[in-house]
Amino acid sequence: MNSVKKYRDKNNITQEEMAKKLGITQQAYSRKERGERKFFVDEGFILEETLNVPLRELFKELD
């Protein structure tokens, strides 16, 4: 399981709710969460704030 999904689940936030915060469709969000598409930097900041987790922790598998 990737870190974004792990923290989203931990915070009881649905993909649809997260997609709405990012201003994208649920389908687009799902592709990003699965790694088929990349998150934009501004989306990363929204994820960080919404999930209350530092970006480095969210994307640590990229290090």
C-alpha positions, 0 to 999 in steps of 0.5 A: 500500500502506498503512503498516500492511500495509507494516510488517506485511509487513516484519516477516513477520507474517501477518494472522492473527498480528496479529489474534491479538495484537489479540484480533480475527478475521483478517477483522476485522483485514483490514477494518481494514488495508484501511481499511474499519474503524478501529483503536481507540487500544489496538490502535494501541499494540499495532501500534506495539509489535509492528511497532516503529514509532511510531504517527505513522509507521504512520498518517502518511497521516492527517495 
